[in-house]
């Protein structure tokens, strides 16, 4: 009886996980409500860190990329920075301007 109950809870957890993950991935979110849209070409590393999924290392990479290659001309160009993929770019689009 106990094994069946544990198995049932495990099955329910597995079935609920994809729905929760899909809801999180679908909508871009801002961690800081005060951050509405940062200008990608003028934002400091500290400002970039306030965005979802960007820590100090990635923020510094973005600033370095901008310094070495000049201003970003489109948001997709952000994927050229090591550590930025499709998923992260999708989360950031609502918070970035050019």
mmCIF file as gemmi writes it, N, C-alpha and C atoms, coordinates in Angstrom:
data_model
loop_
_atom_site.group_PDB
_atom_site.id
_atom_site.type_symbol
_atom_site.label_atom_id
_atom_site.label_alt_id
_atom_site.label_comp_id
_atom_site.label_asym_id
_atom_site.label_entity_id
_atom_site.label_seq_id
_atom_site.pdbx_PDB_ins_code
_atom_site.Cartn_x
_atom_site.Cartn_y
_atom_site.Cartn_z
_atom_site.occupancy
_atom_site.B_iso_or_equiv
_atom_site.pdbx_formal_charge
_atom_site.auth_seq_id
_atom_site.auth_asym_id
_atom_site.pdbx_PDB_model_num
ATOM 1 N N . UNK Axp A 1 ? 0.826 -1.182 0 1 0 ? 1 A 1
ATOM 2 C CA . UNK Axp A 1 ? 0 0 0 1 0 ? 1 A 1
ATOM 3 C C . UNK Axp A 1 ? 0.879 1.257 0 1 0 ? 1 A 1
ATOM 4 N N . UNK Axp A 2 ? 1.89 1.293 0.887 1 0 ? 2 A 1
ATOM 5 C CA . UNK Axp A 2 ? 2.769 2.46 0.984 1 0 ? 2 A 1
ATOM 6 C C . UNK Axp A 2 ? 3.534 2.662 -0.323 1 0 ? 2 A 1
ATOM 7 N N . UNK Axp A 3 ? 3.986 1.551 -0.94 1 0 ? 3 A 1
ATOM 8 C CA . UNK Axp A 3 ? 4.718 1.642 -2.197 1 0 ? 3 A 1
ATOM 9 C C . UNK Axp A 3 ? 3.847 2.243 -3.293 1 0 ? 3 A 1
ATOM 10 N N . UNK Axp A 4 ? 2.597 1.859 -3.328 1 0 ? 4 A 1
ATOM 11 C CA . UNK Axp A 4 ? 1.68 2.385 -4.338 1 0 ? 4 A 1
ATOM 12 C C . UNK Axp A 4 ? 1.455 3.879 -4.134 1 0 ? 4 A 1
ATOM 13 N N . UNK Axp A 5 ? 1.335 4.292 -2.891 1 0 ? 5 A 1
ATOM 14 C CA . UNK Axp A 5 ? 1.125 5.702 -2.586 1 0 ? 5 A 1
ATOM 15 C C . UNK Axp A 5 ? 2.348 6.534 -3 1 0 ? 5 A 1
ATOM 16 N N . UNK Axp A 6 ? 3.529 6.033 -2.694 1 0 ? 6 A 1
ATOM 17 C CA . UNK Axp A 6 ? 4.755 6.725 -3.089 1 0 ? 6 A 1
ATOM 18 C C . UNK Axp A 6 ? 4.863 6.771 -4.612 1 0 ? 6 A 1
ATOM 19 N N . UNK Axp A 7 ? 4.542 5.684 -5.267 1 0 ? 7 A 1
ATOM 20 C CA . UNK Axp A 7 ? 4.589 5.647 -6.729 1 0 ? 7 A 1
ATOM 21 C C . UNK Axp A 7 ? 3.606 6.625 -7.339 1 0 ? 7 A 1
ATOM 22 N N . UNK Axp A 8 ? 2.44 6.734 -6.753 1 0 ? 8 A 1
ATOM 23 C CA . UNK Axp A 8 ? 1.429 7.66 -7.242 1 0 ? 8 A 1
ATOM 24 C C . UNK Axp A 8 ? 1.916 9.099 -7.119 1 0 ? 8 A 1
ATOM 25 N N . UNK Axp A 9 ? 2.495 9.459 -5.988 1 0 ? 9 A 1
ATOM 26 C CA . UNK Axp A 9 ? 3.018 10.811 -5.801 1 0 ? 9 A 1
ATOM 27 C C . UNK Axp A 9 ? 4.168 11.099 -6.764 1 0 ? 9 A 1
ATOM 28 N N . UNK Axp A 10 ? 5.013 10.125 -6.996 1 0 ? 10 A 1
ATOM 29 C CA . UNK Axp A 10 ? 6.122 10.307 -7.933 1 0 ? 10 A 1
ATOM 30 C C . UNK Axp A 10 ? 5.594 10.521 -9.347 1 0 ? 10 A 1
ATOM 31 N N . UNK Axp A 11 ? 4.604 9.772 -9.736 1 0 ? 11 A 1
ATOM 32 C CA . UNK Axp A 11 ? 4.004 9.912 -11.055 1 0 ? 11 A 1
ATOM 33 C C . UNK Axp A 11 ? 3.352 11.28 -11.208 1 0 ? 11 A 1
ATOM 34 N N . UNK Axp A 12 ? 2.631 11.72 -10.199 1 0 ? 12 A 1
ATOM 35 C CA . UNK Axp A 12 ? 2.004 13.041 -10.255 1 0 ? 12 A 1
ATOM 36 C C . UNK Axp A 12 ? 3.039 14.155 -10.36 1 0 ? 12 A 1
ATOM 37 N N . UNK Axp A 13 ? 4.136 14.014 -9.652 1 0 ? 13 A 1
ATOM 38 C CA . UNK Axp A 13 ? 5.203 15.019 -9.714 1 0 ? 13 A 1
ATOM 39 C C . UNK Axp A 13 ? 5.801 15.078 -11.116 1 0 ? 13 A 1
ATOM 40 N N . UNK Axp A 14 ? 6.009 13.928 -11.737 1 0 ? 14 A 1
ATOM 41 C CA . UNK Axp A 14 ? 6.561 13.896 -13.094 1 0 ? 14 A 1
ATOM 42 C C . UNK Axp A 14 ? 5.597 14.49 -14.111 1 0 ? 14 A 1
ATOM 43 N N . UNK Axp A 15 ? 4.314 14.254 -13.92 1 0 ? 15 A 1
ATOM 44 C CA . UNK Axp A 15 ? 3.325 14.791 -14.85 1 0 ? 15 A 1
ATOM 45 C C . UNK Axp A 15 ? 3.169 16.303 -14.708 1 0 ? 15 A 1
ATOM 46 N N . UNK Axp A 16 ? 3.332 16.822 -13.511 1 0 ? 16 A 1
ATOM 47 C CA . UNK Axp A 16 ? 3.161 18.253 -13.269 1 0 ? 16 A 1
ATOM 48 C C . UNK Axp A 16 ? 4.393 19.06 -13.655 1 0 ? 16 A 1
ATOM 49 N N . UNK Axp A 17 ? 5.568 18.461 -13.631 1 0 ? 17 A 1
ATOM 50 C CA . UNK Axp A 17 ? 6.812 19.186 -13.891 1 0 ? 17 A 1
ATOM 51 C C . UNK Axp A 17 ? 6.858 19.826 -15.282 1 0 ? 17 A 1
ATOM 52 N N . UNK Axp A 18 ? 6.533 19.132 -16.368 1 0 ? 18 A 1
ATOM 53 C CA . UNK Axp A 18 ? 6.614 19.781 -17.681 1 0 ? 18 A 1
ATOM 54 C C . UNK Axp A 18 ? 5.693 20.99 -17.811 1 0 ? 18 A 1
ATOM 55 N N . UNK Axp A 19 ? 4.51 20.937 -17.218 1 0 ? 19 A 1
ATOM 56 C CA . UNK Axp A 19 ? 3.585 22.065 -17.293 1 0 ? 19 A 1
ATOM 57 C C . UNK Axp A 19 ? 4.152 23.278 -16.57 1 0 ? 19 A 1
ATOM 58 N N . UNK Axp A 20 ? 4.752 23.069 -15.43 1 0 ? 20 A 1
ATOM 59 C CA . UNK Axp A 20 ? 5.344 24.168 -14.682 1 0 ? 20 A 1
ATOM 60 C C . UNK Axp A 20 ? 6.538 24.736 -15.435 1 0 ? 20 A 1
ATOM 61 N N . UNK Axp A 21 ? 7.347 23.876 -16.032 1 0 ? 21 A 1
ATOM 62 C CA . UNK Axp A 21 ? 8.511 24.331 -16.783 1 0 ? 21 A 1
ATOM 63 C C . UNK Axp A 21 ? 8.08 25.124 -18.016 1 0 ? 21 A 1
ATOM 64 N N . UNK Axp A 22 ? 7.071 24.653 -18.717 1 0 ? 22 A 1
ATOM 65 C CA . UNK Axp A 22 ? 6.601 25.341 -19.922 1 0 ? 22 A 1
ATOM 66 C C . UNK Axp A 22 ? 6.077 26.723 -19.586 1 0 ? 22 A 1
ATOM 67 N N . UNK Axp A 23 ? 5.385 26.869 -18.481 1 0 ? 23 A 1
ATOM 68 C CA . UNK Axp A 23 ? 4.864 28.177 -18.088 1 0 ? 23 A 1
ATOM 69 C C . UNK Axp A 23 ? 6.01 29.133 -17.791 1 0 ? 23 A 1
ATOM 70 N N . UNK Axp A 24 ? 7.078 28.644 -17.184 1 0 ? 24 A 1
ATOM 71 C CA . UNK Axp A 24 ? 8.231 29.481 -16.855 1 0 ? 24 A 1
ATOM 72 C C . UNK Axp A 24 ? 8.967 29.914 -18.112 1 0 ? 24 A 1
ATOM 73 N N . UNK Axp A 25 ? 9.092 29.014 -19.08 1 0 ? 25 A 1
ATOM 74 C CA . UNK Axp A 25 ? 9.832 29.301 -20.303 1 0 ? 25 A 1
ATOM 75 C C . UNK Axp A 25 ? 9.039 30.228 -21.211 1 0 ? 25 A 1
ATOM 76 N N . UNK Axp A 26 ? 7.727 30.098 -21.227 1 0 ? 26 A 1
ATOM 77 C CA . UNK Axp A 26 ? 6.895 30.821 -22.175 1 0 ? 26 A 1
ATOM 78 C C . UNK Axp A 26 ? 6.918 32.331 -21.989 1 0 ? 26 A 1
ATOM 79 N N . UNK Axp A 27 ? 6.956 32.796 -20.772 1 0 ? 27 A 1
ATOM 80 C CA . UNK Axp A 27 ? 6.838 34.229 -20.537 1 0 ? 27 A 1
ATOM 81 C C . UNK Axp A 27 ? 8.156 34.834 -20.072 1 0 ? 27 A 1
ATOM 82 N N . UNK Axp A 28 ? 8.66 35.83 -20.813 1 0 ? 28 A 1
ATOM 83 C CA . UNK Axp A 28 ? 9.847 36.527 -20.329 1 0 ? 28 A 1
ATOM 84 C C . UNK Axp A 28 ? 9.511 37.251 -19.031 1 0 ? 28 A 1
ATOM 85 N N . UNK Axp A 29 ? 10.409 37.207 -18.097 1 0 ? 29 A 1
ATOM 86 C CA . UNK Axp A 29 ? 10.143 37.845 -16.817 1 0 ? 29 A 1
ATOM 87 C C . UNK Axp A 29 ? 11.284 38.761 -16.443 1 0 ? 29 A 1
ATOM 88 N N . UNK Axp A 30 ? 10.956 39.764 -15.679 1 0 ? 30 A 1
ATOM 89 C CA . UNK Axp A 30 ? 11.968 40.659 -15.145 1 0 ? 30 A 1
ATOM 90 C C . UNK Axp A 30 ? 12.113 40.361 -13.666 1 0 ? 30 A 1
ATOM 91 N N . UNK Axp A 31 ? 13.332 40.121 -13.215 1 0 ? 31 A 1
ATOM 92 C CA . UNK Axp A 31 ? 13.576 39.842 -11.812 1 0 ? 31 A 1
ATOM 93 C C . UNK Axp A 31 ? 13.323 41.097 -10.983 1 0 ? 31 A 1
ATOM 94 N N . UNK Axp A 32 ? 13.738 42.233 -11.491 1 0 ? 32 A 1
ATOM 95 C CA . UNK Axp A 32 ? 13.596 43.5 -10.796 1 0 ? 32 A 1
ATOM 96 C C . UNK Axp A 32 ? 12.498 44.301 -11.471 1 0 ? 32 A 1
ATOM 97 N N . UNK Axp A 33 ? 11.359 44.558 -10.79 1 0 ? 33 A 1
ATOM 98 C CA . UNK Axp A 33 ? 10.263 45.288 -11.416 1 0 ? 33 A 1
ATOM 99 C C . UNK Axp A 33 ? 10.665 46.695 -11.863 1 0 ? 33 A 1
ATOM 100 N N . UNK Axp A 34 ? 11.702 47.248 -11.273 1 0 ? 34 A 1
ATOM 101 C CA . UNK Axp A 34 ? 12.148 48.575 -11.665 1 0 ? 34 A 1
ATOM 102 C C . UNK Axp A 34 ? 12.846 48.555 -13.024 1 0 ? 34 A 1
ATOM 103 N N . UNK Axp A 35 ? 13.297 47.37 -13.456 1 0 ? 35 A 1
ATOM 104 C CA . UNK Axp A 35 ? 13.97 47.242 -14.74 1 0 ? 35 A 1
ATOM 105 C C . UNK Axp A 35 ? 12.909 46.966 -15.788 1 0 ? 35 A 1
ATOM 106 N N . UNK Axp A 36 ? 12.617 47.947 -16.61 1 0 ? 36 A 1
ATOM 107 C CA . UNK Axp A 36 ? 11.637 47.726 -17.671 1 0 ? 36 A 1
ATOM 108 C C . UNK Axp A 36 ? 12.356 47.373 -18.958 1 0 ? 36 A 1
ATOM 109 N N . UNK Axp A 37 ? 13.287 48.218 -19.385 1 0 ? 37 A 1
ATOM 110 C CA . UNK Axp A 37 ? 14.058 47.916 -20.583 1 0 ? 37 A 1
ATOM 111 C C . UNK Axp A 37 ? 15.417 48.598 -20.485 1 0 ? 37 A 1
ATOM 112 N N . UNK Axp A 38 ? 16.444 47.818 -20.614 1 0 ? 38 A 1
ATOM 113 C CA . UNK Axp A 38 ? 17.803 48.348 -20.622 1 0 ? 38 A 1
ATOM 114 C C . UNK Axp A 38 ? 18.255 48.511 -22.059 1 0 ? 38 A 1
ATOM 115 N N . UNK Axp A 39 ? 19.017 49.533 -22.306 1 0 ? 39 A 1
ATOM 116 C CA . UNK Axp A 39 ? 19.609 49.709 -23.626 1 0 ? 39 A 1
ATOM 117 C C . UNK Axp A 39 ? 20.864 48.843 -23.661 1 0 ? 39 A 1
ATOM 118 N N . UNK Axp A 40 ? 20.862 47.864 -24.532 1 0 ? 40 A 1
ATOM 119 C CA . UNK Axp A 40 ? 21.943 46.878 -24.582 1 0 ? 40 A 1
ATOM 120 C C . UNK Axp A 40 ? 23.304 47.513 -24.855 1 0 ? 40 A 1
ATOM 121 N N . UNK Axp A 41 ? 23.334 48.606 -25.563 1 0 ? 41 A 1
ATOM 122 C CA . UNK Axp A 41 ? 24.61 49.226 -25.925 1 0 ? 41 A 1
ATOM 123 C C . UNK Axp A 41 ? 25.132 50.22 -24.9 1 0 ? 41 A 1
ATOM 124 N N . UNK Axp A 42 ? 24.342 50.537 -23.889 1 0 ? 42 A 1
ATOM 125 C CA . UNK Axp A 42 ? 24.815 51.493 -22.879 1 0 ? 42 A 1
ATOM 126 C C . UNK Axp A 42 ? 24.75 50.944 -21.459 1 0 ? 42 A 1
ATOM 127 N N . UNK Axp A 43 ? 24.107 49.813 -21.267 1 0 ? 43 A 1
ATOM 128 C CA . UNK Axp A 43 ? 23.953 49.242 -19.921 1 0 ? 43 A 1
ATOM 129 C C . UNK Axp A 43 ? 25.299 48.826 -19.349 1 0 ? 43 A 1
ATOM 130 N N . UNK Axp A 44 ? 25.479 49.096 -18.082 1 0 ? 44 A 1
ATOM 131 C CA . UNK Axp A 44 ? 26.692 48.669 -17.381 1 0 ? 44 A 1
ATOM 132 C C . UNK Axp A 44 ? 26.56 47.2 -17.003 1 0 ? 44 A 1
ATOM 133 N N . UNK Axp A 45 ? 27.653 46.591 -16.599 1 0 ? 45 A 1
ATOM 134 C CA . UNK Axp A 45 ? 27.621 45.202 -16.154 1 0 ? 45 A 1
ATOM 135 C C . UNK Axp A 45 ? 26.689 45.06 -14.95 1 0 ? 45 A 1
ATOM 136 N N . UNK Axp A 46 ? 26.724 46.021 -14.038 1 0 ? 46 A 1
ATOM 137 C CA . UNK Axp A 46 ? 25.86 45.968 -12.851 1 0 ? 46 A 1
ATOM 138 C C . UNK Axp A 46 ? 24.385 46.02 -13.245 1 0 ? 46 A 1
ATOM 139 N N . UNK Axp A 47 ? 24.046 46.82 -14.243 1 0 ? 47 A 1
ATOM 140 C CA . UNK Axp A 47 ? 22.656 46.886 -14.704 1 0 ? 47 A 1
ATOM 141 C C . UNK Axp A 47 ? 22.247 45.591 -15.388 1 0 ? 47 A 1
ATOM 142 N N . UNK Axp A 48 ? 23.135 45.029 -16.184 1 0 ? 48 A 1
ATOM 143 C CA . UNK Axp A 48 ? 22.832 43.775 -16.877 1 0 ? 48 A 1
ATOM 144 C C . UNK Axp A 48 ? 22.606 42.621 -15.899 1 0 ? 48 A 1
ATOM 145 N N . UNK Axp A 49 ? 23.305 42.645 -14.777 1 0 ? 49 A 1
ATOM 146 C CA . UNK Axp A 49 ? 23.155 41.587 -13.77 1 0 ? 49 A 1
ATOM 147 C C . UNK Axp A 49 ? 21.749 41.537 -13.187 1 0 ? 49 A 1
ATOM 148 N N . UNK Axp A 50 ? 20.996 42.592 -13.28 1 0 ? 50 A 1
ATOM 149 C CA . UNK Axp A 50 ? 19.634 42.623 -12.739 1 0 ? 50 A 1
ATOM 150 C C . UNK Axp A 50 ? 18.653 41.86 -13.615 1 0 ? 50 A 1
ATOM 151 N N . UNK Axp A 51 ? 19.083 41.5 -14.811 1 0 ? 51 A 1
ATOM 152 C CA . UNK Axp A 51 ? 18.211 40.772 -15.726 1 0 ? 51 A 1
ATOM 153 C C . UNK Axp A 51 ? 18.201 39.28 -15.397 1 0 ? 51 A 1
ATOM 154 N N . UNK Axp A 52 ? 17.096 38.601 -15.715 1 0 ? 52 A 1
ATOM 155 C CA . UNK Axp A 52 ? 16.999 37.171 -15.407 1 0 ? 52 A 1
ATOM 156 C C . UNK Axp A 52 ? 18.016 36.349 -16.188 1 0 ? 52 A 1
ATOM 157 N N . UNK Axp A 53 ? 18.772 35.548 -15.471 1 0 ? 53 A 1
ATOM 158 C CA . UNK Axp A 53 ? 19.727 34.643 -16.103 1 0 ? 53 A 1
ATOM 159 C C . UNK Axp A 53 ? 21.101 35.235 -16.366 1 0 ? 53 A 1
ATOM 160 N N . UNK Axp A 54 ? 21.32 36.485 -15.971 1 0 ? 54 A 1
ATOM 161 C CA . UNK Axp A 54 ? 22.628 37.101 -16.187 1 0 ? 54 A 1
ATOM 162 C C . UNK Axp A 54 ? 23.296 37.34 -14.838 1 0 ? 54 A 1
ATOM 163 N N . UNK Axp A 55 ? 24.437 36.693 -14.667 1 0 ? 55 A 1
ATOM 164 C CA . UNK Axp A 55 ? 25.238 36.884 -13.464 1 0 ? 55 A 1
ATOM 165 C C . UNK Axp A 55 ? 26.418 37.779 -13.784 1 0 ? 55 A 1
ATOM 166 N N . UNK Axp A 56 ? 27.32 37.943 -12.826 1 0 ? 56 A 1
ATOM 167 C CA . UNK Axp A 56 ? 28.446 38.856 -13.019 1 0 ? 56 A 1
ATOM 168 C C . UNK Axp A 56 ? 29.375 38.463 -14.173 1 0 ? 56 A 1
ATOM 169 N N . UNK Axp A 57 ? 29.617 37.182 -14.363 1 0 ? 57 A 1
ATOM 170 C CA . UNK Axp A 57 ? 30.522 36.739 -15.42 1 0 ? 57 A 1
ATOM 171 C C . UNK Axp A 57 ? 29.917 37.025 -16.797 1 0 ? 57 A 1
ATOM 172 N N . UNK Axp A 58 ? 28.66 36.667 -16.984 1 0 ? 58 A 1
ATOM 173 C CA . UNK Axp A 58 ? 28.01 36.887 -18.276 1 0 ? 58 A 1
ATOM 174 C C . UNK Axp A 58 ? 27.828 38.377 -18.547 1 0 ? 58 A 1
ATOM 175 N N . UNK Axp A 59 ? 27.51 39.143 -17.542 1 0 ? 59 A 1
ATOM 176 C CA . UNK Axp A 59 ? 27.372 40.596 -17.723 1 0 ? 59 A 1
ATOM 177 C C . UNK Axp A 59 ? 28.691 41.192 -18.207 1 0 ? 59 A 1
ATOM 178 N N . UNK Axp A 60 ? 29.773 40.742 -17.623 1 0 ? 60 A 1
ATOM 179 C CA . UNK Axp A 60 ? 31.096 41.243 -18.027 1 0 ? 60 A 1
ATOM 180 C C . UNK Axp A 60 ? 31.425 40.807 -19.46 1 0 ? 60 A 1
ATOM 181 N N . UNK Axp A 61 ? 31.039 39.59 -19.839 1 0 ? 61 A 1
ATOM 182 C CA . UNK Axp A 61 ? 31.264 39.122 -21.209 1 0 ? 61 A 1
ATOM 183 C C . UNK Axp A 61 ? 30.513 39.985 -22.223 1 0 ? 61 A 1
ATOM 184 N N . UNK Axp A 62 ? 29.291 40.368 -21.869 1 0 ? 62 A 1
ATOM 185 C CA . UNK Axp A 62 ? 28.49 41.205 -22.765 1 0 ? 62 A 1
ATOM 186 C C . UNK Axp A 62 ? 29.158 42.558 -22.959 1 0 ? 62 A 1
ATOM 187 N N . UNK Axp A 63 ? 29.619 43.156 -21.869 1 0 ? 63 A 1
ATOM 188 C CA . UNK Axp A 63 ? 30.293 44.452 -21.95 1 0 ? 63 A 1
ATOM 189 C C . UNK Axp A 63 ? 31.59 44.325 -22.752 1 0 ? 63 A 1
ATOM 190 N N . UNK Axp A 64 ? 32.351 43.255 -22.523 1 0 ? 64 A 1
ATOM 191 C CA . UNK Axp A 64 ? 33.593 43.037 -23.263 1 0 ? 64 A 1
ATOM 192 C C . UNK Axp A 64 ? 33.318 42.849 -24.758 1 0 ? 64 A 1
ATOM 193 N N . UNK Axp A 65 ? 32.29 42.08 -25.071 1 0 ? 65 A 1
ATOM 194 C CA . UNK Axp A 65 ? 31.937 41.862 -26.476 1 0 ? 65 A 1
ATOM 195 C C . UNK Axp A 65 ? 31.613 43.196 -27.137 1 0 ? 65 A 1
ATOM 196 N N . UNK Axp A 66 ? 30.839 44.012 -26.461 1 0 ? 66 A 1
ATOM 197 C CA . UNK Axp A 66 ? 30.441 45.319 -26.988 1 0 ? 66 A 1
ATOM 198 C C . UNK Axp A 66 ? 31.659 46.219 -27.198 1 0 ? 66 A 1
ATOM 199 N N . UNK Axp A 67 ? 32.615 46.152 -26.276 1 0 ? 67 A 1
ATOM 200 C CA . UNK Axp A 67 ? 33.831 46.954 -26.377 1 0 ? 67 A 1
ATOM 201 C C . UNK Axp A 67 ? 34.684 46.506 -27.566 1 0 ? 67 A 1
ATOM 202 N N . UNK Axp A 68 ? 34.799 45.198 -27.755 1 0 ? 68 A 1
ATOM 203 C CA . UNK Axp A 68 ? 35.637 44.653 -28.817 1 0 ? 68 A 1
ATOM 204 C C . UNK Axp A 68 ? 35.01 44.745 -30.208 1 0 ? 68 A 1
ATOM 205 N N . UNK Axp A 69 ? 33.681 44.572 -30.298 1 0 ? 69 A 1
ATOM 206 C CA . UNK Axp A 69 ? 33.02 44.476 -31.595 1 0 ? 69 A 1
ATOM 207 C C . UNK Axp A 69 ? 32.15 45.683 -31.936 1 0 ? 69 A 1
ATOM 208 N N . UNK Axp A 70 ? 32.044 46.624 -31.052 1 0 ? 70 A 1
ATOM 209 C CA . UNK Axp A 70 ? 31.183 47.77 -31.3 1 0 ? 70 A 1
ATOM 210 C C . UNK Axp A 70 ? 29.764 47.499 -30.831 1 0 ? 70 A 1
ATOM 211 N N . UNK Axp A 71 ? 28.884 48.452 -31.039 1 0 ? 71 A 1
ATOM 212 C CA . UNK Axp A 71 ? 27.515 48.312 -30.538 1 0 ? 71 A 1
ATOM 213 C C . UNK Axp A 71 ? 26.76 47.166 -31.215 1 0 ? 71 A 1
ATOM 214 N N . UNK Axp A 72 ? 25.829 46.604 -30.467 1 0 ? 72 A 1
ATOM 215 C CA . UNK Axp A 72 ? 24.948 45.575 -31.015 1 0 ? 72 A 1
ATOM 216 C C . UNK Axp A 72 ? 24.014 46.249 -32.017 1 0 ? 72 A 1
ATOM 217 N N . UNK Axp A 73 ? 23.769 45.592 -33.133 1 0 ? 73 A 1
ATOM 218 C CA . UNK Axp A 73 ? 22.855 46.148 -34.13 1 0 ? 73 A 1
ATOM 219 C C . UNK Axp A 73 ? 21.489 45.467 -34.096 1 0 ? 73 A 1
ATOM 220 N N . UNK Axp A 74 ? 21.421 44.265 -33.523 1 0 ? 74 A 1
ATOM 221 C CA . UNK Axp A 74 ? 20.154 43.564 -33.335 1 0 ? 74 A 1
ATOM 222 C C . UNK Axp A 74 ? 20.297 42.628 -32.136 1 0 ? 74 A 1
ATOM 223 N N . UNK Axp A 75 ? 19.182 42.323 -31.503 1 0 ? 75 A 1
ATOM 224 C CA . UNK Axp A 75 ? 19.224 41.518 -30.28 1 0 ? 75 A 1
ATOM 225 C C . UNK Axp A 75 ? 19.769 40.117 -30.512 1 0 ? 75 A 1
ATOM 226 N N . UNK Axp A 76 ? 19.519 39.546 -31.689 1 0 ? 76 A 1
ATOM 227 C CA . UNK Axp A 76 ? 20.016 38.195 -31.972 1 0 ? 76 A 1
ATOM 228 C C . UNK Axp A 76 ? 21.543 38.122 -31.908 1 0 ? 76 A 1
ATOM 229 N N . UNK Axp A 77 ? 22.198 39.239 -32.126 1 0 ? 77 A 1
ATOM 230 C CA . UNK Axp A 77 ? 23.66 39.294 -32.079 1 0 ? 77 A 1
ATOM 231 C C . UNK Axp A 77 ? 24.179 38.96 -30.682 1 0 ? 77 A 1
ATOM 232 N N . UNK Axp A 78 ? 23.332 39.111 -29.678 1 0 ? 78 A 1
ATOM 233 C CA . UNK Axp A 78 ? 23.709 38.794 -28.299 1 0 ? 78 A 1
ATOM 234 C C . UNK Axp A 78 ? 24.095 37.325 -28.156 1 0 ? 78 A 1
ATOM 235 N N . UNK Axp A 79 ? 23.591 36.47 -29.048 1 0 ? 79 A 1
ATOM 236 C CA . UNK Axp A 79 ? 23.913 35.044 -28.993 1 0 ? 79 A 1
ATOM 237 C C . UNK Axp A 79 ? 25.365 34.766 -29.353 1 0 ? 79 A 1
ATOM 238 N N . UNK Axp A 80 ? 26.058 35.731 -29.878 1 0 ? 80 A 1
ATOM 239 C CA . UNK Axp A 80 ? 27.474 35.564 -30.184 1 0 ? 80 A 1
ATOM 240 C C . UNK Axp A 80 ? 28.329 35.635 -28.92 1 0 ? 80 A 1
ATOM 241 N N . UNK Axp A 81 ? 27.725 36.086 -27.822 1 0 ? 81 A 1
ATOM 242 C CA . UNK Axp A 81 ? 28.411 36.135 -26.529 1 0 ? 81 A 1
ATOM 243 C C . UNK Axp A 81 ? 28.334 34.743 -25.913 1 0 ? 81 A 1
ATOM 244 N N . UNK Axp A 82 ? 29.476 34.205 -25.503 1 0 ? 82 A 1
ATOM 245 C CA . UNK Axp A 82 ? 29.508 32.877 -24.894 1 0 ? 82 A 1
ATOM 246 C C . UNK Axp A 82 ? 28.594 32.852 -23.667 1 0 ? 82 A 1
ATOM 247 N N . UNK Axp A 83 ? 27.68 31.888 -23.648 1 0 ? 83 A 1
ATOM 248 C CA . UNK Axp A 83 ? 26.765 31.741 -22.523 1 0 ? 83 A 1
ATOM 249 C C . UNK Axp A 83 ? 25.351 32.216 -22.818 1 0 ? 83 A 1
ATOM 250 N N . UNK Axp A 84 ? 25.145 32.834 -23.97 1 0 ? 84 A 1
ATOM 251 C CA . UNK Axp A 84 ? 23.801 33.298 -24.34 1 0 ? 84 A 1
ATOM 252 C C . UNK Axp A 84 ? 23.297 32.406 -25.469 1 0 ? 84 A 1
ATOM 253 N N . UNK Axp A 85 ? 22.233 31.677 -25.172 1 0 ? 85 A 1
ATOM 254 C CA . UNK Axp A 85 ? 21.618 30.81 -26.171 1 0 ? 85 A 1
ATOM 255 C C . UNK Axp A 85 ? 20.194 31.256 -26.457 1 0 ? 85 A 1
ATOM 256 N N . UNK Axp A 86 ? 19.478 30.433 -27.205 1 0 ? 86 A 1
ATOM 257 C CA . UNK Axp A 86 ? 18.098 30.742 -27.574 1 0 ? 86 A 1
ATOM 258 C C . UNK Axp A 86 ? 17.21 30.963 -26.359 1 0 ? 86 A 1
ATOM 259 N N . UNK Axp A 87 ? 17.347 30.083 -25.389 1 0 ? 87 A 1
ATOM 260 C CA . UNK Axp A 87 ? 16.489 30.144 -24.206 1 0 ? 87 A 1
ATOM 261 C C . UNK Axp A 87 ? 16.697 31.455 -23.442 1 0 ? 87 A 1
ATOM 262 N N . UNK Axp A 88 ? 17.937 31.786 -23.165 1 0 ? 88 A 1
ATOM 263 C CA . UNK Axp A 88 ? 18.217 33.01 -22.415 1 0 ? 88 A 1
ATOM 264 C C . UNK Axp A 88 ? 17.823 34.244 -23.217 1 0 ? 88 A 1
ATOM 265 N N . UNK Axp A 89 ? 18.104 34.25 -24.501 1 0 ? 89 A 1
ATOM 266 C CA . UNK Axp A 89 ? 17.727 35.393 -25.338 1 0 ? 89 A 1
ATOM 267 C C . UNK Axp A 89 ? 16.219 35.608 -25.29 1 0 ? 89 A 1
ATOM 268 N N . UNK Axp A 90 ? 15.46 34.534 -25.334 1 0 ? 90 A 1
ATOM 269 C CA . UNK Axp A 90 ? 14.002 34.641 -25.247 1 0 ? 90 A 1
ATOM 270 C C . UNK Axp A 90 ? 13.546 35.263 -23.942 1 0 ? 90 A 1
ATOM 271 N N . UNK Axp A 91 ? 14.221 34.924 -22.851 1 0 ? 91 A 1
ATOM 272 C CA . UNK Axp A 91 ? 13.863 35.487 -21.548 1 0 ? 91 A 1
ATOM 273 C C . UNK Axp A 91 ? 14.232 36.96 -21.448 1 0 ? 91 A 1
ATOM 274 N N . UNK Axp A 92 ? 15.266 37.369 -22.178 1 0 ? 92 A 1
ATOM 275 C CA . UNK Axp A 92 ? 15.769 38.737 -22.06 1 0 ? 92 A 1
ATOM 276 C C . UNK Axp A 92 ? 15.095 39.733 -22.995 1 0 ? 92 A 1
ATOM 277 N N . UNK Axp A 93 ? 14.498 39.291 -24.055 1 0 ? 93 A 1
ATOM 278 C CA . UNK Axp A 93 ? 13.982 40.185 -25.077 1 0 ? 93 A 1
ATOM 279 C C . UNK Axp A 93 ? 13.031 41.246 -24.556 1 0 ? 93 A 1
ATOM 280 N N . UNK Axp A 94 ? 12.226 40.905 -23.566 1 0 ? 94 A 1
ATOM 281 C CA . UNK Axp A 94 ? 11.277 41.886 -23.029 1 0 ? 94 A 1
ATOM 282 C C . UNK Axp A 94 ? 11.977 42.983 -22.239 1 0 ? 94 A 1
ATOM 283 N N . UNK Axp A 95 ? 13.226 42.761 -21.853 1 0 ? 95 A 1
ATOM 284 C CA . UNK Axp A 95 ? 13.934 43.711 -21.007 1 0 ? 95 A 1
ATOM 285 C C . UNK Axp A 95 ? 15.067 44.451 -21.712 1 0 ? 95 A 1
ATOM 286 N N . UNK Axp A 96 ? 15.228 44.236 -23.021 1 0 ? 96 A 1
ATOM 287 C CA . UNK Axp A 96 ? 16.331 44.866 -23.735 1 0 ? 96 A 1
ATOM 288 C C . UNK Axp A 96 ? 15.859 45.696 -24.909 1 0 ? 96 A 1
ATOM 289 N N . UNK Axp A 97 ? 16.507 46.83 -25.097 1 0 ? 97 A 1
ATOM 290 C CA . UNK Axp A 97 ? 16.288 47.687 -26.268 1 0 ? 97 A 1
ATOM 291 C C . UNK Axp A 97 ? 17.629 47.922 -26.922 1 0 ? 97 A 1
ATOM 292 N N . UNK Axp A 98 ? 17.574 48.373 -28.168 1 0 ? 98 A 1
ATOM 293 C CA . UNK Axp A 98 ? 18.788 48.779 -28.878 1 0 ? 98 A 1
ATOM 294 C C . UNK Axp A 98 ? 18.74 50.266 -29.135 1 0 ? 98 A 1
